[in-house]
Amino acid sequence: DLGTLSADDSEAYGINDFGAVVGLAQIKSGEFVAMGYSASTGMFELEPQIVDLDTSLLFNGRVLPWRINNSGQICGPGGNEFNFYNIHGQAYVITPIP
């Protein structure tokens, strides 16, 4: 159980070997926001920490973190043309600054 940010629901989409998790979490307004989780920090809203991501790569105006690797790089579908069924369209990779 990862918990929540401020509402009832959260969804994990990716986890790495160190237990870092990415996904979506519901906030009080009812909308879902990108979230990250680690054992040391707990759950946190991811989008305020993302800078310089081309807004054309947002999925319905949002970052949708899908997977995280052991280096902490996060990838997800980019743009509204992304199709989950046949994996068509752009994607993004966010690389954290050490």
PyMOL commands that place a pseudoatom at each C-alpha (Angstrom):
pseudoatom trace, name=CA, resn=ASP, resi=1, chain=A, elem=C, hetatm=0, pos=[0.000, 0.000, 0.000]
pseudoatom trace, name=CA, resn=LEU, resi=2, chain=A, elem=C, hetatm=0, pos=[1.623, 3.215, -1.191]
pseudoatom trace, name=CA, resn=GLY, resi=3, chain=A, elem=C, hetatm=0, pos=[-1.004, 5.455, 0.347]
pseudoatom trace, name=CA, resn=THR, resi=4, chain=A, elem=C, hetatm=0, pos=[-2.430, 8.535, -1.378]
pseudoatom trace, name=CA, resn=LEU, resi=5, chain=A, elem=C, hetatm=0, pos=[-1.609, 12.217, -1.770]
pseudoatom trace, name=CA, resn=SER, resi=6, chain=A, elem=C, hetatm=0, pos=[-4.817, 13.772, -0.461]
pseudoatom trace, name=CA, resn=ALA, resi=7, chain=A, elem=C, hetatm=0, pos=[-7.731, 11.710, -1.776]
pseudoatom trace, name=CA, resn=ASP, resi=8, chain=A, elem=C, hetatm=0, pos=[-8.815, 8.098, -2.023]
pseudoatom trace, name=CA, resn=ASP, resi=9, chain=A, elem=C, hetatm=0, pos=[-7.063, 6.634, -5.046]
pseudoatom trace, name=CA, resn=SER, resi=10, chain=A, elem=C, hetatm=0, pos=[-3.602, 6.015, -6.453]
pseudoatom trace, name=CA, resn=GLU, resi=11, chain=A, elem=C, hetatm=0, pos=[-2.343, 3.786, -9.274]
pseudoatom trace, name=CA, resn=ALA, resi=12, chain=A, elem=C, hetatm=0, pos=[1.214, 2.483, -9.671]
pseudoatom trace, name=CA, resn=TYR, resi=13, chain=A, elem=C, hetatm=0, pos=[2.401, 1.893, -13.240]
pseudoatom trace, name=CA, resn=GLY, resi=14, chain=A, elem=C, hetatm=0, pos=[6.111, 1.233, -12.840]
pseudoatom trace, name=CA, resn=ILE, resi=15, chain=A, elem=C, hetatm=0, pos=[8.559, 0.051, -10.171]
pseudoatom trace, name=CA, resn=ASN, resi=16, chain=A, elem=C, hetatm=0, pos=[12.302, -0.426, -10.295]
pseudoatom trace, name=CA, resn=ASP, resi=17, chain=A, elem=C, hetatm=0, pos=[14.593, -2.829, -8.409]
pseudoatom trace, name=CA, resn=PHE, resi=18, chain=A, elem=C, hetatm=0, pos=[15.071, -0.248, -5.631]
pseudoatom trace, name=CA, resn=GLY, resi=19, chain=A, elem=C, hetatm=0, pos=[11.344, 0.075, -4.926]
pseudoatom trace, name=CA, resn=ALA, resi=20, chain=A, elem=C, hetatm=0, pos=[10.915, 3.504, -6.542]
pseudoatom trace, name=CA, resn=VAL, resi=21, chain=A, elem=C, hetatm=0, pos=[7.420, 3.749, -8.014]
pseudoatom trace, name=CA, resn=VAL, resi=22, chain=A, elem=C, hetatm=0, pos=[5.724, 6.039, -10.548]
pseudoatom trace, name=CA, resn=GLY, resi=23, chain=A, elem=C, hetatm=0, pos=[2.053, 6.370, -11.388]
pseudoatom trace, name=CA, resn=LEU, resi=24, chain=A, elem=C, hetatm=0, pos=[-0.957, 8.563, -10.749]
pseudoatom trace, name=CA, resn=ALA, resi=25, chain=A, elem=C, hetatm=0, pos=[-2.573, 9.751, -7.538]
pseudoatom trace, name=CA, resn=GLN, resi=26, chain=A, elem=C, hetatm=0, pos=[-5.866, 11.498, -6.972]
pseudoatom trace, name=CA, resn=ILE, resi=27, chain=A, elem=C, hetatm=0, pos=[-5.864, 14.878, -5.229]
pseudoatom trace, name=CA, resn=LYS, resi=28, chain=A, elem=C, hetatm=0, pos=[-8.684, 16.646, -3.365]
pseudoatom trace, name=CA, resn=SER, resi=29, chain=A, elem=C, hetatm=0, pos=[-10.080, 18.245, -6.547]
pseudoatom trace, name=CA, resn=GLY, resi=30, chain=A, elem=C, hetatm=0, pos=[-10.707, 14.739, -7.887]
pseudoatom trace, name=CA, resn=GLU, resi=31, chain=A, elem=C, hetatm=0, pos=[-8.147, 14.962, -10.689]
pseudoatom trace, name=CA, resn=PHE, resi=32, chain=A, elem=C, hetatm=0, pos=[-5.194, 12.601, -11.016]
pseudoatom trace, name=CA, resn=VAL, resi=33, chain=A, elem=C, hetatm=0, pos=[-1.606, 13.883, -10.993]
pseudoatom trace, name=CA, resn=ALA, resi=34, chain=A, elem=C, hetatm=0, pos=[1.743, 12.244, -11.694]
pseudoatom trace, name=CA, resn=MET, resi=35, chain=A, elem=C, hetatm=0, pos=[3.269, 10.792, -8.544]
pseudoatom trace, name=CA, resn=GLY, resi=36, chain=A, elem=C, hetatm=0, pos=[6.474, 9.215, -7.413]
pseudoatom trace, name=CA, resn=TYR, resi=37, chain=A, elem=C, hetatm=0, pos=[7.156, 7.084, -4.360]
pseudoatom trace, name=CA, resn=SER, resi=38, chain=A, elem=C, hetatm=0, pos=[10.216, 5.906, -2.486]
pseudoatom trace, name=CA, resn=ALA, resi=39, chain=A, elem=C, hetatm=0, pos=[10.551, 4.306, 0.907]
pseudoatom trace, name=CA, resn=SER, resi=40, chain=A, elem=C, hetatm=0, pos=[12.570, 7.274, 2.173]
pseudoatom trace, name=CA, resn=THR, resi=41, chain=A, elem=C, hetatm=0, pos=[10.233, 10.051, 0.953]
pseudoatom trace, name=CA, resn=GLY, resi=42, chain=A, elem=C, hetatm=0, pos=[6.860, 8.342, 0.661]
pseudoatom trace, name=CA, resn=MET, resi=43, chain=A, elem=C, hetatm=0, pos=[4.486, 9.531, -2.071]
pseudoatom trace, name=CA, resn=PHE, resi=44, chain=A, elem=C, hetatm=0, pos=[5.054, 12.905, -3.696]
pseudoatom trace, name=CA, resn=GLU, resi=45, chain=A, elem=C, hetatm=0, pos=[3.632, 14.886, -6.597]
pseudoatom trace, name=CA, resn=LEU, resi=46, chain=A, elem=C, hetatm=0, pos=[6.034, 14.497, -9.508]
pseudoatom trace, name=CA, resn=GLU, resi=47, chain=A, elem=C, hetatm=0, pos=[5.088, 17.314, -11.878]
pseudoatom trace, name=CA, resn=PRO, resi=48, chain=A, elem=C, hetatm=0, pos=[6.414, 20.241, -9.781]
pseudoatom trace, name=CA, resn=GLN, resi=49, chain=A, elem=C, hetatm=0, pos=[9.854, 18.623, -9.993]
pseudoatom trace, name=CA, resn=ILE, resi=50, chain=A, elem=C, hetatm=0, pos=[9.831, 18.314, -13.797]
pseudoatom trace, name=CA, resn=VAL, resi=51, chain=A, elem=C, hetatm=0, pos=[11.382, 21.180, -15.738]
pseudoatom trace, name=CA, resn=ASP, resi=52, chain=A, elem=C, hetatm=0, pos=[12.071, 21.684, -19.435]
pseudoatom trace, name=CA, resn=LEU, resi=53, chain=A, elem=C, hetatm=0, pos=[9.675, 19.000, -20.717]
pseudoatom trace, name=CA, resn=ASP, resi=54, chain=A, elem=C, hetatm=0, pos=[8.274, 20.056, -24.085]
pseudoatom trace, name=CA, resn=THR, resi=55, chain=A, elem=C, hetatm=0, pos=[4.554, 20.670, -23.506]
pseudoatom trace, name=CA, resn=SER, resi=56, chain=A, elem=C, hetatm=0, pos=[3.758, 18.916, -26.804]
pseudoatom trace, name=CA, resn=LEU, resi=57, chain=A, elem=C, hetatm=0, pos=[4.812, 15.701, -25.051]
pseudoatom trace, name=CA, resn=LEU, resi=58, chain=A, elem=C, hetatm=0, pos=[2.111, 15.959, -22.405]
pseudoatom trace, name=CA, resn=PHE, resi=59, chain=A, elem=C, hetatm=0, pos=[-0.709, 13.402, -22.600]
pseudoatom trace, name=CA, resn=ASN, resi=60, chain=A, elem=C, hetatm=0, pos=[-4.002, 15.293, -22.300]
pseudoatom trace, name=CA, resn=GLY, resi=61, chain=A, elem=C, hetatm=0, pos=[-2.062, 18.152, -20.728]
pseudoatom trace, name=CA, resn=ARG, resi=62, chain=A, elem=C, hetatm=0, pos=[-0.410, 15.957, -18.105]
pseudoatom trace, name=CA, resn=VAL, resi=63, chain=A, elem=C, hetatm=0, pos=[2.728, 13.967, -17.461]
pseudoatom trace, name=CA, resn=LEU, resi=64, chain=A, elem=C, hetatm=0, pos=[1.778, 10.292, -17.385]
pseudoatom trace, name=CA, resn=PRO, resi=65, chain=A, elem=C, hetatm=0, pos=[4.691, 8.413, -15.798]
pseudoatom trace, name=CA, resn=TRP, resi=66, chain=A, elem=C, hetatm=0, pos=[4.585, 4.858, -17.050]
pseudoatom trace, name=CA, resn=ARG, resi=67, chain=A, elem=C, hetatm=0, pos=[7.878, 3.185, -16.128]
pseudoatom trace, name=CA, resn=ILE, resi=68, chain=A, elem=C, hetatm=0, pos=[11.001, 3.904, -14.059]
pseudoatom trace, name=CA, resn=ASN, resi=69, chain=A, elem=C, hetatm=0, pos=[14.392, 2.241, -14.508]
pseudoatom trace, name=CA, resn=ASN, resi=70, chain=A, elem=C, hetatm=0, pos=[17.128, 1.604, -11.947]
pseudoatom trace, name=CA, resn=SER, resi=71, chain=A, elem=C, hetatm=0, pos=[18.811, 4.917, -12.846]
pseudoatom trace, name=CA, resn=GLY, resi=72, chain=A, elem=C, hetatm=0, pos=[15.598, 6.737, -11.939]
pseudoatom trace, name=CA, resn=GLN, resi=73, chain=A, elem=C, hetatm=0, pos=[14.786, 7.668, -15.549]
pseudoatom trace, name=CA, resn=ILE, resi=74, chain=A, elem=C, hetatm=0, pos=[11.036, 7.908, -16.102]
pseudoatom trace, name=CA, resn=CYS, resi=75, chain=A, elem=C, hetatm=0, pos=[9.315, 7.302, -19.428]
pseudoatom trace, name=CA, resn=GLY, resi=76, chain=A, elem=C, hetatm=0, pos=[5.760, 7.728, -20.544]
pseudoatom trace, name=CA, resn=PRO, resi=77, chain=A, elem=C, hetatm=0, pos=[3.470, 8.388, -23.485]
pseudoatom trace, name=CA, resn=GLY, resi=78, chain=A, elem=C, hetatm=0, pos=[3.965, 11.739, -25.133]
pseudoatom trace, name=CA, resn=GLY, resi=79, chain=A, elem=C, hetatm=0, pos=[1.284, 13.795, -26.784]
pseudoatom trace, name=CA, resn=ASN, resi=80, chain=A, elem=C, hetatm=0, pos=[-2.358, 13.070, -27.406]
pseudoatom trace, name=CA, resn=GLU, resi=81, chain=A, elem=C, hetatm=0, pos=[-1.558, 10.946, -30.469]
pseudoatom trace, name=CA, resn=PHE, resi=82, chain=A, elem=C, hetatm=0, pos=[-0.103, 8.156, -28.315]
pseudoatom trace, name=CA, resn=ASN, resi=83, chain=A, elem=C, hetatm=0, pos=[-2.052, 4.910, -28.639]
pseudoatom trace, name=CA, resn=PHE, resi=84, chain=A, elem=C, hetatm=0, pos=[-1.724, 2.379, -25.821]
pseudoatom trace, name=CA, resn=TYR, resi=85, chain=A, elem=C, hetatm=0, pos=[-3.174, -0.473, -27.879]
pseudoatom trace, name=CA, resn=ASN, resi=86, chain=A, elem=C, hetatm=0, pos=[-0.608, -0.590, -30.659]
pseudoatom trace, name=CA, resn=ILE, resi=87, chain=A, elem=C, hetatm=0, pos=[2.041, 1.568, -28.981]
pseudoatom trace, name=CA, resn=HIS, resi=88, chain=A, elem=C, hetatm=0, pos=[1.972, 4.251, -31.648]
pseudoatom trace, name=CA, resn=GLY, resi=89, chain=A, elem=C, hetatm=0, pos=[3.154, 7.816, -31.140]
pseudoatom trace, name=CA, resn=GLN, resi=90, chain=A, elem=C, hetatm=0, pos=[5.823, 9.723, -29.266]
pseudoatom trace, name=CA, resn=ALA, resi=91, chain=A, elem=C, hetatm=0, pos=[7.152, 9.041, -25.805]
pseudoatom trace, name=CA, resn=TYR, resi=92, chain=A, elem=C, hetatm=0, pos=[9.394, 10.950, -23.405]
pseudoatom trace, name=CA, resn=VAL, resi=93, chain=A, elem=C, hetatm=0, pos=[12.201, 10.105, -21.004]
pseudoatom trace, name=CA, resn=ILE, resi=94, chain=A, elem=C, hetatm=0, pos=[12.835, 12.270, -17.983]
pseudoatom trace, name=CA, resn=THR, resi=95, chain=A, elem=C, hetatm=0, pos=[16.334, 11.970, -16.543]
pseudoatom trace, name=CA, resn=PRO, resi=96, chain=A, elem=C, hetatm=0, pos=[16.738, 13.185, -12.975]
pseudoatom trace, name=CA, resn=ILE, resi=97, chain=A, elem=C, hetatm=0, pos=[19.685, 15.433, -12.170]
pseudoatom trace, name=CA, resn=PRO, resi=98, chain=A, elem=C, hetatm=0, pos=[21.958, 13.728, -9.613]
for i in range(1, 98): cmd.bond("trace and resi %d" % i, "trace and resi %d" % (i + 1))
show_as sticks, trace
zoom trace
